[in-house]
């Protein structure tokens, strides 16, 4: 029986992530013919990219920015885009403790900022480029930059005072001063008060991508198995537990074009020099 490896990047989701991923893989294995799906949890974005480059991983749940950056080394095929709250995009949030004295980003000069990883869309790439567009060079503006490997660790660094500001994912309220319904800080501790100083433009949601050496026919079979799970109540719960989403849509050929342009601009301005 053939084995397929499905990898999931680090995140701030609560619960037993390995058990949740194993449950999804077991359900997918029942839907696929003569295939066993096994889930793995790489310890970092870099470890995930390495696994793909070495053909050790066939499918991955990953940020769209990581897809674009990994494409520079190996061909990937975005297959499915997560849908949350009927939206296919989200935002990055630069946030501080609610009790913080900082009210604007420009007041943070010389302070410590917590990033996720240079390949994280919400946790580094998008907010960093947005700052540069305002004339703020993050490499010299902040006194110290921490790279902590996951959204959870970024949130905890702000909560325990190791960083004065952090970058994580979120969903910008549709009305001014409306409640924030989703964010990395809410997933770590929904009762811990924070303030968002700045939101990024929309970012495509996370995707399930397939290795470029796998045929499109095989990709369709795997994608259809996930969409089948998403069509059933029990399957939607499994997907939510593992990926914090219960619905997917097929990725269009242009879905990641804005991020590809963003990465190109970042390269041109030297903003990805840590990769």
Number of C-alpha atoms within 10 A of each C-alpha: 7 8 12 18 17 23 24 25 22 20 20 21 17 13 10 10 17 14 13 18 23 18 19 26 23 14 19 22 19 13 18 14 11 10 14 19 21 19 23 16 16 16 13 18 23 18 13 24 23 16 16 23 17 9 14 15 21 21 26 26 23 23 22 26 27 23 28 22 18 20 16 9 12 17 16 22 21 27 21 23 23 23 20 17 13 9 11 19 17 24 24 27 28 27 24 26 21 13 9 12 11 17 14 11 16 11 10 17 15 11 14 21 26 28 30 28 24 22 25 25 28 32 28 23 25 27 24 24 22 15 17 16 10 8 9 17 14 18 12 11 16 15 13 15 17 16 15 18 23 22 29 21 20 28 30 19 21 22 20 10 12 14 22 20 28 29 32 27 24 22 22 24 13 9 7 7 8 9 11 14 12 18 21 26 27 18 17 18 15 13 9 11 13 17 17 21 15 19 22 21 14 16 21 23 25 25 26 25 25 27 20 18 12 13 11 13 9 11 20 13 14 21 19 17 18 23 19 14 21 21 14 12 10 11 21 21 18 23 22 15 21 25 21 18 18 23 23 24 15 17 18 12 10 8 16 20 13 13 21 18 12 18 22 14 14 18 12 10 12 10 20 18 9 8 9
